[in-house]
Amino acid sequence: MYHNPVMLTETVDGLDIKEDGIYVDVTFGGGGHSKEILKRLGKEGKLYAFDQDEDAQANALGDPRFTLIAENFRYITQFLKFYGIRKVDGILADFGVSSHQFDQAERGFSTRFDADLDMRMSKRNTLSAFEVVNKYSYDDLRKVLFEYGDIRNANAMAKVIVASREEEPIQTTDALKVVLKQFLPEHRQHKILAQIYQAIRIEVNQEIAVIKEFLEQVPGLLKEKGRLSVISYHSLEDRLVKRFIRAGQFEGEPEKDFYGNIDVPLKKVGGLIVPTREEIKVNNRARSAKLRIAERNGEK
Protein backbone atom coordinates (compact mmCIF):
# COMPACT_ATOMS: atom_id res chain seq x y z
CA MET A 1 0.00 0.00 0.00
CA TYR A 2 1.42 3.37 -1.04
CA HIS A 3 -0.02 6.09 1.19
CA ASN A 4 -0.85 9.65 0.23
CA PRO A 5 2.22 11.72 -0.59
CA VAL A 6 3.28 14.30 1.96
CA MET A 7 2.39 17.97 1.22
CA LEU A 8 1.14 16.95 -2.22
CA THR A 9 -0.39 20.28 -3.26
CA GLU A 10 2.37 22.45 -1.79
CA THR A 11 5.15 20.41 -3.42
CA VAL A 12 3.58 20.43 -6.89
CA ASP A 13 2.54 24.09 -6.52
CA GLY A 14 6.23 24.80 -5.92
CA LEU A 15 7.04 23.65 -9.44
CA ASP A 16 4.87 26.44 -10.93
CA ILE A 17 3.84 24.06 -13.73
CA LYS A 18 3.72 25.21 -17.36
CA GLU A 19 1.24 23.21 -19.43
CA ASP A 20 3.80 22.38 -22.14
CA GLY A 21 6.74 21.95 -19.74
CA ILE A 22 9.08 19.03 -19.10
CA TYR A 23 9.17 17.81 -15.48
CA VAL A 24 10.95 15.11 -13.49
CA ASP A 25 9.74 13.28 -10.37
CA VAL A 26 12.90 11.58 -9.10
CA THR A 27 11.16 9.62 -6.32
CA PHE A 28 8.14 8.06 -8.05
CA GLY A 29 7.04 5.51 -5.38
CA GLY A 30 3.27 5.15 -5.55
CA GLY A 31 3.01 7.86 -8.19
CA GLY A 32 1.05 10.38 -6.11
CA HIS A 33 3.15 13.41 -7.00
CA SER A 34 3.42 12.28 -10.63
CA LYS A 35 -0.37 11.98 -10.98
CA GLU A 36 -0.78 15.53 -9.66
CA ILE A 37 1.84 16.87 -12.09
CA LEU A 38 0.12 15.13 -15.03
CA LYS A 39 -3.22 16.69 -14.01
CA ARG A 40 -1.65 20.11 -14.50
CA LEU A 41 0.18 19.36 -17.76
CA GLY A 42 -1.31 19.92 -21.20
CA LYS A 43 -1.07 17.53 -24.18
CA GLU A 44 2.43 18.71 -25.08
CA GLY A 45 3.80 18.39 -21.52
CA LYS A 46 6.17 15.59 -20.52
CA LEU A 47 6.91 13.90 -17.20
CA TYR A 48 9.87 11.62 -16.53
CA ALA A 49 10.00 9.71 -13.24
CA PHE A 50 12.77 7.74 -11.54
CA ASP A 51 12.53 4.86 -9.05
CA GLN A 52 15.12 2.15 -8.44
CA ASP A 53 12.70 0.06 -6.32
CA GLU A 54 11.42 -2.85 -8.39
CA ASP A 55 8.07 -2.73 -6.56
CA ALA A 56 7.40 0.80 -7.84
CA GLN A 57 7.42 -0.36 -11.48
CA ALA A 58 3.95 -1.87 -10.96
CA ASN A 59 2.61 1.68 -10.42
CA ALA A 60 3.71 3.01 -13.83
CA LEU A 61 1.07 5.38 -15.21
CA GLY A 62 -0.56 4.59 -18.53
CA ASP A 63 -0.22 8.08 -19.99
CA PRO A 64 1.60 8.91 -23.25
CA ARG A 65 3.15 11.97 -21.56
CA PHE A 66 4.77 9.79 -18.86
CA THR A 67 7.99 7.75 -18.81
CA LEU A 68 9.18 5.75 -15.78
CA ILE A 69 12.94 5.13 -15.59
CA ALA A 70 13.90 2.19 -13.35
CA GLU A 71 17.11 3.73 -12.03
CA ASN A 72 18.57 5.60 -9.07
CA PHE A 73 18.11 9.34 -9.48
CA ARG A 74 21.85 9.90 -8.93
CA TYR A 75 22.02 9.11 -12.69
CA ILE A 76 19.43 11.73 -13.64
CA THR A 77 21.49 13.60 -16.26
CA GLN A 78 22.70 10.42 -17.96
CA PHE A 79 19.22 8.90 -18.35
CA LEU A 80 17.45 12.10 -19.35
CA LYS A 81 20.11 12.53 -22.04
CA PHE A 82 19.28 9.00 -23.25
CA TYR A 83 15.71 10.24 -23.83
CA GLY A 84 17.00 13.35 -25.61
CA ILE A 85 16.28 15.67 -22.66
CA ARG A 86 18.96 18.20 -21.70
CA LYS A 87 16.93 20.88 -19.91
CA VAL A 88 13.72 20.65 -17.85
CA ASP A 89 11.23 23.09 -16.32
CA GLY A 90 11.04 21.48 -12.90
CA ILE A 91 12.33 18.67 -10.67
CA LEU A 92 10.53 17.18 -7.66
CA ALA A 93 12.17 15.02 -4.98
CA ASP A 94 10.68 13.41 -1.86
CA PHE A 95 13.56 11.83 0.06
CA GLY A 96 11.44 9.75 2.43
CA VAL A 97 11.21 5.97 2.51
CA SER A 98 7.77 5.11 1.14
CA SER A 99 5.06 3.70 3.40
CA HIS A 100 5.04 0.66 1.11
CA GLN A 101 8.69 -0.06 1.88
CA PHE A 102 8.05 0.22 5.63
CA ASP A 103 4.98 -2.01 5.36
CA GLN A 104 6.76 -4.80 3.46
CA ALA A 105 8.06 -6.78 6.46
CA GLU A 106 10.64 -8.73 4.46
CA ARG A 107 12.43 -5.54 3.33
CA GLY A 108 13.72 -4.99 6.89
CA PHE A 109 12.98 -1.24 6.98
CA SER A 110 10.46 -1.30 9.81
CA THR A 111 11.05 -1.58 13.55
CA ARG A 112 7.65 -3.35 13.79
CA PHE A 113 8.55 -6.61 12.04
CA ASP A 114 11.25 -9.25 12.28
CA ALA A 115 13.07 -9.70 8.97
CA ASP A 116 16.46 -10.45 7.49
CA LEU A 117 18.84 -7.49 7.75
CA ASP A 118 18.31 -6.10 4.25
CA MET A 119 17.12 -2.45 3.91
CA ARG A 120 18.05 -2.17 0.22
CA MET A 121 15.98 0.26 -1.85
CA SER A 122 16.81 -1.88 -4.87
CA LYS A 123 17.52 -5.61 -4.86
CA ARG A 124 20.31 -4.92 -7.38
CA ASN A 125 22.37 -3.24 -4.65
CA THR A 126 25.10 -5.54 -3.37
CA LEU A 127 25.45 -3.87 0.04
CA SER A 128 22.76 -4.83 2.57
CA ALA A 129 22.19 -4.14 6.27
CA PHE A 130 23.67 -7.58 7.00
CA GLU A 131 27.07 -6.50 5.62
CA VAL A 132 26.98 -3.18 7.50
CA VAL A 133 26.16 -4.86 10.84
CA ASN A 134 28.40 -7.92 10.45
CA LYS A 135 31.33 -6.82 8.29
CA TYR A 136 31.98 -3.12 9.01
CA SER A 137 34.91 -2.34 11.31
CA TYR A 138 34.21 -0.92 14.76
CA ASP A 139 35.26 2.56 13.59
CA ASP A 140 33.07 2.49 10.47
CA LEU A 141 30.09 1.16 12.41
CA ARG A 142 30.49 3.81 15.11
CA LYS A 143 30.70 6.52 12.46
CA VAL A 144 27.54 5.30 10.68
CA LEU A 145 25.52 5.22 13.92
CA PHE A 146 26.76 8.62 15.08
CA GLU A 147 26.65 10.57 11.80
CA TYR A 148 23.51 9.09 10.24
CA GLY A 149 21.51 8.20 13.36
CA ASP A 150 22.59 11.00 15.68
CA ILE A 151 23.13 8.33 18.34
CA ARG A 152 25.07 9.66 21.34
CA ASN A 153 26.35 6.32 22.63
CA ALA A 154 27.34 5.10 19.15
CA ASN A 155 30.77 4.00 20.49
CA ALA A 156 29.26 1.64 23.06
CA MET A 157 26.68 0.29 20.60
CA ALA A 158 29.33 -0.45 17.99
CA LYS A 159 31.46 -2.29 20.60
CA VAL A 160 28.51 -4.49 21.61
CA ILE A 161 27.65 -5.30 17.97
CA VAL A 162 31.27 -6.23 17.17
CA ALA A 163 31.55 -8.44 20.29
CA SER A 164 28.24 -10.18 19.61
CA ARG A 165 28.90 -10.95 15.93
CA GLU A 166 32.17 -12.68 16.90
CA GLU A 167 30.01 -15.29 18.66
CA GLU A 168 27.63 -15.66 15.70
CA PRO A 169 26.42 -13.46 12.80
CA ILE A 170 23.51 -11.09 13.49
CA GLN A 171 21.03 -12.24 10.84
CA THR A 172 17.74 -10.46 11.56
CA THR A 173 16.27 -7.21 12.84
CA ASP A 174 15.01 -8.97 15.97
CA ALA A 175 18.48 -10.41 16.61
CA LEU A 176 19.91 -6.87 16.36
CA LYS A 177 17.32 -5.67 18.90
CA VAL A 178 18.34 -8.45 21.31
CA VAL A 179 22.04 -7.55 20.92
CA LEU A 180 21.30 -3.88 21.66
CA LYS A 181 18.64 -4.41 24.34
CA GLN A 182 20.72 -2.66 27.04
CA PHE A 183 20.47 0.56 24.98
CA LEU A 184 16.70 0.29 24.49
CA PRO A 185 14.79 1.43 27.60
CA GLU A 186 11.12 0.65 27.16
CA HIS A 187 9.92 4.26 27.17
CA ARG A 188 12.35 5.26 24.38
CA GLN A 189 12.76 1.97 22.56
CA HIS A 190 10.89 2.90 19.39
CA LYS A 191 12.68 6.24 18.97
CA ILE A 192 16.18 4.79 19.46
CA LEU A 193 15.46 1.84 17.16
CA ALA A 194 14.20 4.25 14.50
CA GLN A 195 17.51 6.15 14.74
CA ILE A 196 19.54 2.91 14.47
CA TYR A 197 17.53 1.69 11.46
CA GLN A 198 17.76 5.11 9.81
CA ALA A 199 21.56 5.13 10.19
CA ILE A 200 21.99 1.65 8.71
CA ARG A 201 19.50 2.34 5.88
CA ILE A 202 21.27 5.57 4.89
CA GLU A 203 24.59 3.71 4.72
CA VAL A 204 23.17 0.75 2.79
CA ASN A 205 21.63 2.98 0.14
CA GLN A 206 24.37 5.66 0.13
CA GLU A 207 21.57 8.18 0.60
CA ILE A 208 23.74 11.18 1.52
CA ALA A 209 26.11 10.64 -1.41
CA VAL A 210 23.12 10.18 -3.75
CA ILE A 211 21.47 13.42 -2.59
CA LYS A 212 24.72 15.36 -3.03
CA GLU A 213 25.28 13.95 -6.53
CA PHE A 214 21.69 14.72 -7.46
CA LEU A 215 21.72 18.31 -6.17
CA GLU A 216 24.98 19.06 -7.97
CA GLN A 217 23.33 18.08 -11.26
CA VAL A 218 20.16 20.15 -10.74
CA PRO A 219 21.47 23.58 -11.87
CA GLY A 220 22.75 22.12 -15.14
CA LEU A 221 19.37 20.51 -15.86
CA LEU A 222 17.00 23.34 -14.99
CA LYS A 223 16.04 25.95 -17.56
CA GLU A 224 16.28 29.58 -16.47
CA LYS A 225 13.55 30.08 -13.83
CA GLY A 226 13.04 26.29 -13.69
CA ARG A 227 11.99 25.06 -10.25
CA LEU A 228 13.27 22.52 -7.72
CA SER A 229 10.82 21.26 -5.09
CA VAL A 230 12.34 19.02 -2.37
CA ILE A 231 10.95 17.28 0.72
CA SER A 232 13.44 16.13 3.40
CA TYR A 233 12.70 14.13 6.56
CA HIS A 234 15.75 14.51 8.76
CA SER A 235 18.22 17.25 9.52
CA LEU A 236 21.10 15.69 7.59
CA GLU A 237 19.19 15.84 4.30
CA ASP A 238 17.58 19.19 5.01
CA ARG A 239 20.95 20.81 5.81
CA LEU A 240 22.33 19.63 2.47
CA VAL A 241 19.33 21.01 0.56
CA LYS A 242 19.28 24.31 2.46
CA ARG A 243 23.01 24.85 2.07
CA PHE A 244 23.08 23.96 -1.62
CA ILE A 245 20.22 26.36 -2.38
CA ARG A 246 21.92 29.13 -0.38
CA ALA A 247 25.55 28.61 -1.38
CA GLY A 248 25.64 26.29 -4.41
CA GLN A 249 27.93 23.95 -2.44
CA PHE A 250 27.89 21.79 0.70
CA GLU A 251 30.94 23.04 2.58
CA GLY A 252 32.85 26.27 2.92
CA GLU A 253 31.70 29.68 1.73
CA PRO A 254 31.03 30.60 -1.90
CA GLU A 255 33.38 33.05 -3.59
CA LYS A 256 32.32 36.68 -3.69
CA ASP A 257 32.94 39.11 -6.52
CA PHE A 258 34.57 42.55 -6.17
CA TYR A 259 31.28 44.00 -4.90
CA GLY A 260 30.72 41.27 -2.30
CA ASN A 261 28.02 39.47 -4.31
CA ILE A 262 27.95 35.68 -4.55
CA ASP A 263 27.09 33.94 -7.80
CA VAL A 264 24.94 30.93 -6.92
CA PRO A 265 22.93 28.86 -9.42
CA LEU A 266 19.70 28.67 -7.39
CA LYS A 267 17.68 31.10 -5.31
CA LYS A 268 15.13 30.11 -2.72
CA VAL A 269 11.45 30.67 -3.38
CA GLY A 270 9.51 31.51 -0.21
CA GLY A 271 10.44 30.06 3.17
CA LEU A 272 10.48 26.63 4.72
CA ILE A 273 7.13 24.83 4.38
CA VAL A 274 6.00 22.21 6.90
CA PRO A 275 2.83 20.08 7.03
CA THR A 276 -0.32 21.36 8.69
CA ARG A 277 -1.49 19.82 11.98
CA GLU A 278 -4.42 18.35 10.06
CA GLU A 279 -2.10 16.55 7.62
CA ILE A 280 0.05 15.16 10.46
CA LYS A 281 -3.10 13.80 12.15
CA VAL A 282 -4.06 11.95 8.97
CA ASN A 283 -0.51 10.94 7.97
CA ASN A 284 1.90 10.56 10.88
CA ARG A 285 4.97 10.14 8.63
CA ALA A 286 4.50 13.78 7.57
CA ARG A 287 5.48 15.06 11.03
CA SER A 288 9.19 15.57 10.28
CA ALA A 289 8.82 16.66 6.63
CA LYS A 290 10.34 19.93 5.40
CA LEU A 291 9.71 21.35 1.95
CA ARG A 292 12.10 23.77 0.26
CA ILE A 293 11.59 25.34 -3.16
CA ALA A 294 14.23 26.98 -5.36
CA GLU A 295 14.44 28.55 -8.80
CA ARG A 296 17.27 28.51 -11.34
CA ASN A 297 18.95 31.88 -11.59
CA GLY A 298 19.47 33.37 -15.04
CA GLU A 299 22.66 32.42 -16.86
CA LYS A 300 25.41 35.02 -16.65
C-alpha positions in Angstrom: 0.0 0.0 0.0 1.4 3.4 -1.0 0.0 6.1 1.2 -0.8 9.6 0.2 2.2 11.7 -0.6 3.3 14.3 2.0 2.4 18.0 1.2 1.1 16.9 -2.2 -0.4 20.3 -3.3 2.4 22.5 -1.8 5.1 20.4 -3.4 3.6 20.4 -6.9 2.5 24.1 -6.5 6.2 24.8 -5.9 7.0 23.6 -9.4 4.9 26.4 -10.9 3.8 24.1 -13.7 3.7 25.2 -17.4 1.2 23.2 -19.4 3.8 22.4 -22.1 6.7 22.0 -19.7 9.1 19.0 -19.1 9.2 17.8 -15.5 11.0 15.1 -13.5 9.7 13.3 -10.4 12.9 11.6 -9.1 11.2 9.6 -6.3 8.1 8.1 -8.0 7.0 5.5 -5.4 3.3 5.1 -5.5 3.0 7.9 -8.2 1.0 10.4 -6.1 3.2 13.4 -7.0 3.4 12.3 -10.6 -0.4 12.0 -11.0 -0.8 15.5 -9.7 1.8 16.9 -12.1 0.1 15.1 -15.0 -3.2 16.7 -14.0 -1.7 20.1 -14.5 0.2 19.4 -17.8 -1.3 19.9 -21.2 -1.1 17.5 -24.2 2.4 18.7 -25.1 3.8 18.4 -21.5 6.2 15.6 -20.5 6.9 13.9 -17.2 9.9 11.6 -16.5 10.0 9.7 -13.2 12.8 7.7 -11.5 12.5 4.9 -9.1 15.1 2.2 -8.4 12.7 0.1 -6.3 11.4 -2.9 -8.4 8.1 -2.7 -6.6 7.4 0.8 -7.8 7.4 -0.4 -11.5 3.9 -1.9 -11.0 2.6 1.7 -10.4 3.7 3.0 -13.8 1.1 5.4 -15.2 -0.6 4.6 -18.5 -0.2 8.1 -20.0 1.6 8.9 -23.2 3.1 12.0 -21.6 4.8 9.8 -18.9 8.0 7.8 -18.8 9.2 5.7 -15.8 12.9 5.1 -15.6 13.9 2.2 -13.3 17.1 3.7 -12.0 18.6 5.6 -9.1 18.1 9.3 -9.5 21.8 9.9 -8.9 22.0 9.1 -12.7 19.4 11.7 -13.6 21.5 13.6 -16.3 22.7 10.4 -18.0 19.2 8.9 -18.3 17.5 12.1 -19.3 20.1 12.5 -22.0 19.3 9.0 -23.3 15.7 10.2 -23.8 17.0 13.3 -25.6 16.3 15.7 -22.7 19.0 18.2 -21.7 16.9 20.9 -19.9 13.7 20.7 -17.9 11.2 23.1 -16.3 11.0 21.5 -12.9 12.3 18.7 -10.7 10.5 17.2 -7.7 12.2 15.0 -5.0 10.7 13.4 -1.9 13.6 11.8 0.1 11.4 9.7 2.4 11.2 6.0 2.5 7.8 5.1 1.1 5.1 3.7 3.4 5.0 0.7 1.1 8.7 -0.1 1.9 8.1 0.2 5.6 5.0 -2.0 5.4 6.8 -4.8 3.5 8.1 -6.8 6.5 10.6 -8.7 4.5 12.4 -5.5 3.3 13.7 -5.0 6.9 13.0 -1.2 7.0 10.5 -1.3 9.8 11.1 -1.6 13.5 7.7 -3.3 13.8 8.6 -6.6 12.0 11.2 -9.2 12.3 13.1 -9.7 9.0 16.5 -10.5 7.5 18.8 -7.5 7.8 18.3 -6.1 4.2 17.1 -2.4 3.9 18.1 -2.2 0.2 16.0 0.3 -1.8 16.8 -1.9 -4.9 17.5 -5.6 -4.9 20.3 -4.9 -7.4 22.4 -3.2 -4.6 25.1 -5.5 -3.4 25.5 -3.9 0.0 22.8 -4.8 2.6 22.2 -4.1 6.3 23.7 -7.6 7.0 27.1 -6.5 5.6 27.0 -3.2 7.5 26.2 -4.9 10.8 28.4 -7.9 10.5 31.3 -6.8 8.3 32.0 -3.1 9.0 34.9 -2.3 11.3 34.2 -0.9 14.8 35.3 2.6 13.6 33.1 2.5 10.5 30.1 1.2 12.4 30.5 3.8 15.1 30.7 6.5 12.5 27.5 5.3 10.7 25.5 5.2 13.9 26.8 8.6 15.1 26.7 10.6 11.8 23.5 9.1 10.2 21.5 8.2 13.4 22.6 11.0 15.7 23.1 8.3 18.3 25.1 9.7 21.3 26.4 6.3 22.6 27.3 5.1 19.1 30.8 4.0 20.5 29.3 1.6 23.1 26.7 0.3 20.6 29.3 -0.5 18.0 31.5 -2.3 20.6 28.5 -4.5 21.6 27.6 -5.3 18.0 31.3 -6.2 17.2 31.6 -8.4 20.3 28.2 -10.2 19.6 28.9 -10.9 15.9 32.2 -12.7 16.9 30.0 -15.3 18.7 27.6 -15.7 15.7 26.4 -13.5 12.8 23.5 -11.1 13.5 21.0 -12.2 10.8 17.7 -10.5 11.6 16.3 -7.2 12.8 15.0 -9.0 16.0 18.5 -10.4 16.6 19.9 -6.9 16.4 17.3 -5.7 18.9 18.3 -8.5 21.3 22.0 -7.5 20.9 21.3 -3.9 21.7 18.6 -4.4 24.3 20.7 -2.7 27.0 20.5 0.6 25.0 16.7 0.3 24.5 14.8 1.4 27.6 11.1 0.7 27.2 9.9 4.3 27.2 12.4 5.3 24.4 12.8 2.0 22.6 10.9 2.9 19.4 12.7 6.2 19.0 16.2 4.8 19.5 15.5 1.8 17.2 14.2 4.3 14.5 17.5 6.1 14.7 19.5 2.9 14.5 17.5 1.7 11.5 17.8 5.1 9.8 21.6 5.1 10.2 22.0 1.7 8.7 19.5 2.3 5.9 21.3 5.6 4.9 24.6 3.7 4.7 23.2 0.8 2.8 21.6 3.0 0.1 24.4 5.7 0.1 21.6 8.2 0.6 23.7 11.2 1.5 26.1 10.6 -1.4 23.1 10.2 -3.7 21.5 13.4 -2.6 24.7 15.4 -3.0 25.3 13.9 -6.5 21.7 14.7 -7.5 21.7 18.3 -6.2 25.0 19.1 -8.0 23.3 18.1 -11.3 20.2 20.1 -10.7 21.5 23.6 -11.9 22.8 22.1 -15.1 19.4 20.5 -15.9 17.0 23.3 -15.0 16.0 25.9 -17.6 16.3 29.6 -16.5 13.5 30.1 -13.8 13.0 26.3 -13.7 12.0 25.1 -10.2 13.3 22.5 -7.7 10.8 21.3 -5.1 12.3 19.0 -2.4 11.0 17.3 0.7 13.4 16.1 3.4 12.7 14.1 6.6 15.7 14.5 8.8 18.2 17.3 9.5 21.1 15.7 7.6 19.2 15.8 4.3 17.6 19.2 5.0 20.9 20.8 5.8 22.3 19.6 2.5 19.3 21.0 0.6 19.3 24.3 2.5 23.0 24.8 2.1 23.1 24.0 -1.6 20.2 26.4 -2.4 21.9 29.1 -0.4 25.6 28.6 -1.4 25.6 26.3 -4.4 27.9 24.0 -2.4 27.9 21.8 0.7 30.9 23.0 2.6 32.9 26.3 2.9 31.7 29.7 1.7 31.0 30.6 -1.9 33.4 33.1 -3.6 32.3 36.7 -3.7 32.9 39.1 -6.5 34.6 42.6 -6.2 31.3 44.0 -4.9 30.7 41.3 -2.3 28.0 39.5 -4.3 27.9 35.7 -4.5 27.1 33.9 -7.8 24.9 30.9 -6.9 22.9 28.9 -9.4 19.7 28.7 -7.4 17.7 31.1 -5.3 15.1 30.1 -2.7 11.4 30.7 -3.4 9.5 31.5 -0.2 10.4 30.1 3.2 10.5 26.6 4.7 7.1 24.8 4.4 6.0 22.2 6.9 2.8 20.1 7.0 -0.3 21.4 8.7 -1.5 19.8 12.0 -4.4 18.3 10.1 -2.1 16.5 7.6 0.0 15.2 10.5 -3.1 13.8 12.2 -4.1 12.0 9.0 -0.5 10.9 8.0 1.9 10.6 10.9 5.0 10.1 8.6 4.5 13.8 7.6 5.5 15.1 11.0 9.2 15.6 10.3 8.8 16.7 6.6 10.3 19.9 5.4 9.7 21.4 2.0 12.1 23.8 0.3 11.6 25.3 -3.2 14.2 27.0 -5.4 14.4 28.6 -8.8 17.3 28.5 -11.3 19.0 31.9 -11.6 19.5 33.4 -15.0 22.7 32.4 -16.9 25.4 35.0 -16.6 
